[in-house]
């Protein structure tokens, strides 16, 4: 910086001296001669004139003064230029140290970045290996899921074949535990055969399964579990309990808080199965209705207004008009609604039972399923019927309202017997319209569904005749054949199928 500025300053000084010289030349006086002719100024001391000598001296002094002034200004300019261009040594040293520190800081940052970069590269390699491992695991899981799905289809197919082999209608007998207060009839039983003795008579019956007094609610449900699961394959399922009043029908169907009945257990199992189906891509909608048939009137139990309901059949489906339809997707809410609605059912006291059901309760669960990946739709329906207890008028001593209730109950149970008798004879016309109960069950007993009947009996000797009547009714139903059940499933037609 200093070397480049000195020549520049020298040039400035030369320019200043050149200006001074020109100034001196411009101020040189010119004297006229005696003959008034302008002459050149002579060299000082040559002409011998005093005036010229004095003028020369004055001019010399003036030039010397100007020269000194010019030198002084040049020195000042040079000094100022040198002071401007030459840096302060201390300041220069401080700047150098700052630059050294900054360079070292940048080097440290570079080292840190290189270390971080190496660590990131190592992590990237590790992550690559982890991603590859998880990709292999995902492929393995997908393969296992496909295998599980195929196994589930096979299990479903085998389960349905097994249910068909057992028969589209199954009759199961459950013997109520004895109270011990009265004499009991003698009952001998195995898994499938039952022999009852009393009043010097012996009767023998054979059913699909017989449950003794010690059978639990779980034992009873397990016998129909496969039938209940076929609901999700698109089948219609009908489960009902028949027997004299006080023989344990309501306990079998509804149970209690400690020992849930068939309805509660079926709903919980269906809810779990629906959850598994949703993981496989199925969209499911569960709805339910709950009604009672009282004196040949169908009443909505989900409604607190005792709303009357009508039946409409169409396309193999049973529709209840003016009836509350609840979403059963939330199992806890559905069970709570079922419990609350059960309290609205008509009950009364007779000589046969202090708390006798005076109506038939009907709980219907419908499940609609759709799988876009499989292009398939299914519709399954399950109905649980807790029939009112059969009773003889001379035993119940019913009068007034109870008499009318008993007559209505016995009439509907008789109509149900007529339907099964007609099915057994393979009549071309089945009298489903003879009662509201049988009309409601039309699509569930028409040969395209699966049915299970629980006949509940009391071992007490005082109920011997009613027990034998119930067993005979069940035996008649056991001989009926509804045919091979058909499931309701449809294939979804897509745009690709139409091409």
C-alpha positions as CSV (number, residue, x, y, z in Angstrom):
1,X,0.0,0.0,0.0
2,X,2.9,2.4,0.9
3,X,5.0,1.5,-2.2
4,X,2.2,2.3,-4.5
5,X,1.3,5.7,-2.9
6,X,4.8,7.3,-2.9
7,X,5.2,7.6,-6.7
8,X,1.7,9.1,-6.7
9,X,2.8,11.7,-4.1
10,X,6.0,12.5,-6.1
11,X,3.9,13.2,-9.1
12,X,1.8,15.5,-7.0
13,X,4.9,17.4,-5.9
14,X,6.2,17.7,-9.5
15,X,2.9,19.2,-10.4
16,X,3.1,21.6,-7.5
17,X,6.7,22.7,-8.6
18,X,5.5,23.1,-12.2
19,X,2.6,25.3,-11.0
20,X,5.1,27.5,-9.0
21,X,7.4,27.8,-12.0
22,X,4.6,28.9,-14.2
23,X,3.5,31.3,-11.6
24,X,7.0,32.8,-11.4
25,X,7.1,33.1,-15.2
26,X,3.7,34.8,-15.3
27,X,4.8,37.4,-12.6
28,X,8.2,38.3,-14.2
29,X,8.0,42.1,-14.9
30,X,8.6,43.5,-18.3
31,X,10.3,47.0,-18.5
32,X,9.9,49.4,-21.3
33,X,13.0,50.9,-22.9
34,X,13.7,54.6,-23.1
35,X,12.4,54.8,-26.6
36,X,9.1,53.4,-25.3
37,X,9.8,50.0,-26.9
38,X,9.1,46.9,-24.7
39,X,12.4,45.0,-24.2
40,X,13.2,41.7,-22.9
41,X,14.2,41.7,-19.2
42,X,17.9,41.4,-19.1
43,X,19.8,39.0,-17.0
44,X,20.3,40.4,-13.5
45,X,23.4,42.6,-13.3
46,X,24.1,42.8,-17.0
47,X,22.6,46.1,-18.0
48,X,24.2,48.3,-15.3
49,X,20.9,49.9,-14.5
50,X,20.1,50.3,-10.8
51,X,16.5,49.8,-11.4
52,X,17.1,46.5,-13.1
53,X,19.4,45.3,-10.3
54,X,16.9,46.2,-7.7
55,X,14.2,44.6,-9.6
56,X,16.3,41.5,-10.0
57,X,17.0,41.3,-6.3
58,X,13.4,41.7,-5.4
59,X,12.4,39.1,-7.9
60,X,15.0,36.7,-6.5
61,X,13.7,37.2,-3.0
62,X,10.2,36.6,-4.2
63,X,11.2,33.4,-6.0
64,X,13.1,32.1,-2.9
65,X,10.1,32.8,-0.7
66,X,7.7,31.0,-3.1
67,X,10.1,28.1,-3.4
68,X,10.3,27.8,0.4
69,X,6.5,28.0,0.7
70,X,6.2,25.3,-2.1
71,X,8.7,23.1,-0.3
72,X,6.9,23.5,3.0
73,X,3.5,22.6,1.4
74,X,5.1,19.6,-0.3
75,X,6.6,18.3,3.0
76,X,3.2,18.7,4.7
77,X,1.4,16.8,1.9
78,X,4.1,14.1,1.9
79,X,3.9,13.7,5.7
80,X,0.1,13.5,5.6
81,X,0.2,11.0,2.8
82,X,2.6,8.8,4.7
83,X,0.6,9.0,7.9
84,X,-2.6,8.0,5.9
85,X,-1.0,5.1,4.1
86,X,1.2,3.6,6.7
87,X,-0.8,1.6,9.3
88,X,-0.2,1.7,13.1
89,X,2.1,-1.2,14.0
90,X,0.1,-2.0,17.2
91,X,-3.2,-1.9,15.3
92,X,-1.7,-4.1,12.6
93,X,-0.6,-6.6,15.2
94,X,-4.0,-6.7,16.9
95,X,-5.7,-7.2,13.5
96,X,-3.3,-10.1,12.8
97,X,-4.0,-11.8,16.1
98,X,-7.8,-11.4,15.5
99,X,-7.4,-13.0,12.0
100,X,-5.3,-15.9,13.5
101,X,-8.0,-16.5,16.1
102,X,-10.8,-16.4,13.5
103,X,-8.9,-18.8,11.3
104,X,-8.4,-21.2,14.2
105,X,-12.1,-21.0,15.1
106,X,-13.1,-21.8,11.6
107,X,-10.7,-24.7,11.6
108,X,-12.3,-26.0,14.8
109,X,-15.7,-25.7,13.3
110,X,-14.6,-27.6,10.2
111,X,-13.3,-30.4,12.5
112,X,-16.6,-30.5,14.3
113,X,-18.6,-30.6,11.1
114,X,-16.4,-33.4,9.8
115,X,-16.9,-35.4,13.0
116,X,-20.7,-34.8,12.8
117,X,-20.7,-35.8,9.1
118,X,-18.8,-39.0,9.9
119,X,-21.3,-39.8,12.7
120,X,-24.2,-39.1,10.4
121,X,-22.8,-41.4,7.8
122,X,-22.4,-44.2,10.3
123,X,-26.0,-43.6,11.5
124,X,-27.1,-43.6,7.9
125,X,-25.5,-47.0,7.3
126,X,-27.1,-48.3,10.5
127,X,-30.5,-46.9,9.6
128,X,-30.1,-48.5,6.2
129,X,-29.5,-51.9,7.7
130,X,-32.4,-51.3,10.1
131,X,-34.7,-50.3,7.2
132,X,-33.7,-53.4,5.3
133,X,-34.4,-55.6,8.4
134,X,-37.8,-54.0,8.9
135,X,-38.6,-54.3,5.2
136,X,-37.9,-58.0,5.5
137,X,-40.0,-58.3,8.6
138,X,-42.9,-56.4,6.9
139,X,-42.8,-58.8,4.0
140,X,-42.8,-61.7,6.5
141,X,-45.7,-60.2,8.3
142,X,-47.6,-59.7,5.1
143,X,-47.0,-63.2,4.1
144,X,-48.2,-64.4,7.5
145,X,-51.2,-62.2,7.3
146,X,-52.1,-63.8,4.0
147,X,-51.6,-67.2,5.4
148,X,-53.8,-66.3,8.4
149,X,-56.4,-64.9,6.2
150,X,-56.4,-68.1,4.1
151,X,-56.5,-70.2,7.3
152,X,-59.4,-68.1,8.6
153,X,-61.3,-68.8,5.3
154,X,-60.6,-72.4,5.7
155,X,-61.7,-72.5,9.3
156,X,-64.9,-70.6,8.3
157,X,-65.6,-73.1,5.6
158,X,-65.0,-76.1,7.8
159,X,-67.0,-74.5,10.6
160,X,-70.0,-74.1,8.3
161,X,-69.6,-77.6,7.0
162,X,-69.6,-78.9,10.5
163,X,-72.7,-76.9,11.4
164,X,-74.5,-78.2,8.3
165,X,-73.5,-81.8,9.3
166,X,-74.9,-81.2,12.8
167,X,-78.2,-80.1,11.2
168,X,-79.7,-76.8,10.3
169,X,-81.9,-77.0,13.4
170,X,-80.5,-78.3,16.7
171,X,-82.4,-79.1,19.9
172,X,-80.6,-78.8,23.2
173,X,-82.0,-79.7,26.6
174,X,-81.1,-78.0,29.8
175,X,-82.2,-79.3,33.2
176,X,-82.7,-76.8,36.0
177,X,-81.0,-77.5,39.3
178,X,-83.4,-78.8,41.9
179,X,-84.4,-76.6,44.8
180,X,-84.5,-79.5,47.2
181,X,-87.8,-78.4,48.8
182,X,-89.9,-80.9,46.9
183,X,-89.5,-84.4,45.7
184,X,-87.8,-84.7,42.3
185,X,-88.5,-87.0,39.5
186,X,-85.8,-89.5,38.5
187,X,-83.8,-88.4,35.6
188,X,-81.1,-90.4,33.9
189,X,-79.0,-88.7,31.2
190,X,-76.0,-88.8,29.0
191,X,-74.7,-86.3,26.5
192,X,-77.5,-87.1,24.1
193,X,-80.1,-89.3,25.8
194,X,-82.4,-88.5,28.6
195,X,-84.8,-90.8,30.5
196,X,-87.3,-89.4,33.0
197,X,-89.4,-91.5,35.4
198,X,-92.3,-90.4,37.6
199,X,-95.8,-91.4,38.6
200,X,-95.0,-94.9,37.5
201,X,-94.2,-93.8,33.9
202,X,-90.9,-93.8,32.0
203,X,-90.2,-91.5,29.0
204,X,-87.0,-91.5,26.9
205,X,-85.8,-88.7,24.6
206,X,-82.8,-88.0,22.4
207,X,-81.5,-84.6,21.6
208,X,-78.4,-83.1,20.1
209,X,-77.0,-82.2,23.5
210,X,-78.2,-82.5,27.1
211,X,-76.9,-80.2,29.9
212,X,-77.3,-81.3,33.4
213,X,-78.0,-79.2,36.5
214,X,-74.3,-78.4,37.0
215,X,-73.7,-77.0,33.5
216,X,-72.5,-73.4,33.4
217,X,-73.5,-70.6,31.1
218,X,-70.2,-70.9,29.3
219,X,-70.9,-74.6,28.7
220,X,-74.2,-73.8,27.2
221,X,-72.9,-71.0,25.0
222,X,-70.0,-73.1,23.6
223,X,-72.5,-75.5,22.1
224,X,-73.9,-72.8,19.8
225,X,-70.8,-70.6,19.4
226,X,-70.0,-71.9,15.9
227,X,-73.5,-71.2,14.8
228,X,-73.3,-67.7,16.2
229,X,-70.0,-67.0,14.4
230,X,-71.6,-68.0,11.1
231,X,-73.6,-64.8,11.4
232,X,-70.5,-63.0,10.1
233,X,-70.5,-65.3,7.1
234,X,-73.9,-64.0,6.0
235,X,-76.2,-66.5,7.6
236,X,-79.5,-66.1,9.4
237,X,-79.4,-67.5,12.9
238,X,-82.3,-68.2,15.2
239,X,-81.9,-69.2,18.9
240,X,-84.9,-69.6,21.2
241,X,-85.7,-71.0,24.6
242,X,-88.9,-73.1,25.2
243,X,-90.2,-74.6,28.4
244,X,-92.7,-74.2,31.2
245,X,-92.7,-71.1,33.3
246,X,-90.0,-71.0,35.9
247,X,-87.8,-73.6,34.2
248,X,-84.9,-71.2,33.5
249,X,-85.5,-69.9,30.0
250,X,-84.8,-66.2,30.8
251,X,-81.7,-67.2,32.8
252,X,-80.4,-69.1,29.9
253,X,-81.0,-66.3,27.4
254,X,-80.2,-63.3,29.5
255,X,-78.4,-64.6,32.6
256,X,-77.3,-62.2,35.3
257,X,-74.4,-59.9,36.2
258,X,-72.2,-62.8,37.4
259,X,-73.2,-65.3,34.7
260,X,-74.2,-63.6,31.4
261,X,-76.6,-65.5,29.2
262,X,-76.5,-66.4,25.5
263,X,-77.4,-62.9,24.2
264,X,-74.7,-61.1,26.2
265,X,-72.0,-63.7,25.2
266,X,-73.0,-63.7,21.6
267,X,-72.8,-59.9,21.4
268,X,-69.4,-59.8,23.0
269,X,-68.0,-62.5,20.7
270,X,-69.5,-60.8,17.6
271,X,-68.0,-57.5,18.6
272,X,-64.5,-59.1,18.9
273,X,-64.9,-60.9,15.6
274,X,-66.0,-57.6,13.9
275,X,-62.9,-55.9,15.2
276,X,-60.7,-58.6,13.6
277,X,-62.6,-58.3,10.3
278,X,-62.1,-54.5,10.3
279,X,-58.3,-55.1,10.5
280,X,-58.7,-57.3,7.3
281,X,-60.4,-54.4,5.4
282,X,-64.1,-55.1,6.2
283,X,-66.5,-52.2,6.9
284,X,-69.1,-53.5,9.4
285,X,-72.3,-51.9,10.7
286,X,-74.0,-53.6,13.7
287,X,-77.6,-52.6,14.5
288,X,-80.1,-54.1,16.9
289,X,-83.8,-54.1,17.8
290,X,-85.6,-55.4,20.9
291,X,-89.3,-56.1,21.0
292,X,-91.8,-58.1,23.0
293,X,-95.0,-59.9,21.7
294,X,-97.6,-59.3,24.3
295,X,-101.2,-60.3,23.7
296,X,-100.5,-60.5,20.0
297,X,-99.1,-57.0,19.9
298,X,-95.5,-56.3,19.0
299,X,-94.1,-53.5,21.3
300,X,-90.8,-51.7,21.0
301,X,-88.8,-52.3,24.3
302,X,-86.2,-49.7,23.3
303,X,-88.9,-47.0,23.4
304,X,-90.3,-45.9,26.8
305,X,-93.6,-45.0,25.0
306,X,-94.7,-48.7,24.5
307,X,-94.6,-48.0,20.7
308,X,-96.4,-50.7,18.6
309,X,-94.5,-52.2,15.8
310,X,-95.6,-53.9,12.5
311,X,-93.8,-56.6,10.5
312,X,-92.9,-56.3,6.8
313,X,-91.2,-59.1,4.9
314,X,-89.3,-58.5,1.7
315,X,-86.5,-60.1,-0.3
316,X,-85.9,-62.6,2.4
317,X,-85.5,-59.9,5.1
318,X,-87.7,-59.1,8.1
319,X,-88.3,-55.4,8.7
320,X,-89.9,-54.0,11.9
321,X,-91.7,-50.8,11.0
322,X,-91.9,-48.0,13.6
323,X,-89.3,-49.8,15.7
324,X,-86.2,-48.3,17.3
325,X,-83.0,-49.4,15.6
326,X,-79.9,-48.9,17.7
327,X,-76.2,-48.9,16.7
328,X,-74.6,-51.9,18.4
329,X,-71.1,-50.9,17.4
330,X,-70.2,-49.8,21.0
331,X,-70.6,-53.0,22.9
332,X,-70.9,-51.5,26.4
333,X,-73.6,-49.1,25.3
334,X,-75.5,-51.8,23.5
335,X,-75.4,-54.1,26.5
336,X,-76.5,-51.3,28.8
337,X,-79.4,-50.4,26.5
338,X,-80.4,-54.2,26.4
339,X,-80.4,-54.3,30.2
340,X,-82.5,-51.2,30.5
341,X,-85.0,-52.3,27.9
342,X,-85.4,-55.7,29.6
343,X,-86.8,-54.0,32.6
344,X,-89.8,-52.9,30.5
345,X,-90.8,-56.4,29.6
346,X,-94.2,-57.5,31.0
347,X,-93.9,-59.9,34.0
348,X,-96.5,-61.1,36.5
349,X,-97.2,-63.5,39.3
350,X,-99.1,-66.8,38.9
351,X,-99.5,-69.9,41.0
352,X,-96.7,-71.5,38.9
353,X,-94.2,-68.7,39.2
354,X,-94.0,-65.5,41.3
355,X,-92.2,-63.7,38.5
356,X,-93.5,-65.1,35.2
357,X,-92.7,-63.5,31.8
358,X,-96.1,-62.6,30.2
359,X,-94.7,-62.0,26.8
360,X,-92.2,-63.3,24.2
361,X,-89.1,-61.2,24.1
362,X,-87.3,-60.9,20.7
363,X,-83.8,-59.5,20.3
364,X,-82.5,-59.0,16.7
365,X,-78.9,-58.3,15.8
366,X,-78.1,-57.4,12.2
367,X,-74.6,-57.1,10.7
368,X,-73.9,-55.6,7.3
369,X,-70.3,-56.2,6.0
370,X,-68.5,-54.9,3.0
371,X,-64.9,-55.5,1.8
372,X,-63.8,-53.3,-1.2
373,X,-60.6,-55.3,-1.7
374,X,-62.5,-58.6,-2.0
375,X,-65.5,-56.9,-3.8
376,X,-67.8,-58.7,-1.5
377,X,-70.9,-57.8,0.7
378,X,-72.5,-59.9,3.4
379,X,-75.6,-59.5,5.5
380,X,-76.1,-61.6,8.6
381,X,-79.0,-61.6,11.0
382,X,-79.4,-63.3,14.4
383,X,-82.6,-63.5,16.5
384,X,-82.9,-64.5,20.1
385,X,-86.3,-65.4,21.5
386,X,-87.1,-65.9,25.1
387,X,-90.5,-67.5,24.9
388,X,-93.1,-67.0,27.6
389,X,-93.5,-70.1,29.7
390,X,-96.2,-72.6,28.8
391,X,-98.6,-73.3,31.6
392,X,-101.9,-75.1,32.2
393,X,-104.8,-73.0,33.3
394,X,-105.8,-75.5,36.0
395,X,-102.2,-75.2,37.4
396,X,-101.7,-71.4,37.1
397,X,-105.2,-70.5,38.3
398,X,-105.0,-67.4,36.0
399,X,-107.9,-65.0,36.1
400,X,-108.7,-61.7,34.5
401,X,-105.7,-60.1,32.8
402,X,-103.5,-63.1,33.6
403,X,-106.0,-65.4,32.0
404,X,-105.9,-63.4,28.8
405,X,-102.1,-63.4,28.9
406,X,-102.0,-67.2,29.4
407,X,-104.5,-67.8,26.5
408,X,-102.4,-65.5,24.2
409,X,-99.2,-67.3,25.2
410,X,-100.6,-70.7,24.7
411,X,-102.1,-69.8,21.4
412,X,-98.8,-68.5,20.0
413,X,-96.9,-71.5,21.3
414,X,-99.5,-73.8,19.7
415,X,-99.0,-71.8,16.4
416,X,-95.3,-72.4,16.7
417,X,-95.9,-76.1,17.1
418,X,-98.1,-76.1,14.0
419,X,-95.3,-74.5,12.0
420,X,-92.8,-77.2,13.0
421,X,-95.4,-79.9,12.3
422,X,-96.0,-78.5,8.8
423,X,-92.2,-78.3,8.2
424,X,-91.9,-81.9,9.4
425,X,-94.6,-83.0,7.0
426,X,-93.0,-80.9,4.3
427,X,-96.3,-79.1,3.5
428,X,-96.3,-76.7,0.6
429,X,-97.9,-74.1,2.8
430,X,-96.5,-73.2,6.2
431,X,-98.9,-71.4,8.6
432,X,-96.6,-68.6,9.6
433,X,-99.4,-66.0,9.7
434,X,-101.3,-67.8,12.5
435,X,-99.6,-65.7,15.1
436,X,-97.4,-62.6,15.4
437,X,-94.6,-64.9,16.8
438,X,-94.5,-67.3,13.9
439,X,-94.9,-64.5,11.4
440,X,-91.9,-62.7,12.9
441,X,-89.9,-65.9,12.6
442,X,-90.9,-66.7,9.0
443,X,-87.6,-65.9,7.4
444,X,-85.7,-67.6,10.2
445,X,-87.5,-70.9,9.8
446,X,-87.9,-71.1,6.1
447,X,-85.1,-73.4,5.2
448,X,-82.4,-70.8,4.5
449,X,-81.3,-70.3,8.1
450,X,-79.8,-72.1,11.1
451,X,-81.8,-72.6,14.3
452,X,-81.2,-73.9,17.8
453,X,-83.8,-74.5,20.4
454,X,-83.1,-74.8,24.1
455,X,-85.8,-76.8,26.0
456,X,-85.5,-76.0,29.7
457,X,-87.1,-78.4,32.2
458,X,-87.6,-78.6,35.9
459,X,-86.7,-81.8,37.8
460,X,-89.4,-81.2,40.4
461,X,-92.0,-84.0,40.6
462,X,-94.8,-81.5,40.8
463,X,-93.8,-80.3,37.3
464,X,-93.5,-83.7,35.9
465,X,-96.4,-83.5,33.4
466,X,-95.3,-80.1,32.1
467,X,-91.7,-81.3,31.8
468,X,-92.8,-84.3,29.7
469,X,-95.0,-82.0,27.5
470,X,-92.0,-79.7,26.9
471,X,-89.7,-82.6,26.1
472,X,-92.3,-84.0,23.6
473,X,-92.5,-80.6,21.9
474,X,-88.7,-80.5,21.6
475,X,-88.6,-84.0,20.3
476,X,-91.0,-83.1,17.5
477,X,-88.8,-80.1,16.6
478,X,-85.7,-82.3,16.6
479,X,-87.2,-84.3,13.8
480,X,-87.7,-81.3,11.6
481,X,-85.2,-80.5,8.8
482,X,-84.9,-77.0,7.6
483,X,-82.6,-77.9,4.7
484,X,-79.1,-76.6,4.0
485,X,-78.7,-73.0,5.2
486,X,-77.9,-70.4,2.6
487,X,-75.9,-67.3,3.4
488,X,-76.6,-63.9,2.0
489,X,-73.5,-62.7,0.2
490,X,-73.1,-60.6,-2.9
491,X,-70.2,-59.7,-5.1
492,X,-69.6,-56.1,-5.9
493,X,-69.4,-55.3,-9.6
494,X,-66.6,-52.8,-10.3
495,X,-65.7,-50.8,-13.4
496,X,-62.8,-53.2,-14.1
497,X,-65.2,-56.1,-14.1
498,X,-67.4,-54.4,-16.7
499,X,-64.4,-53.9,-19.1
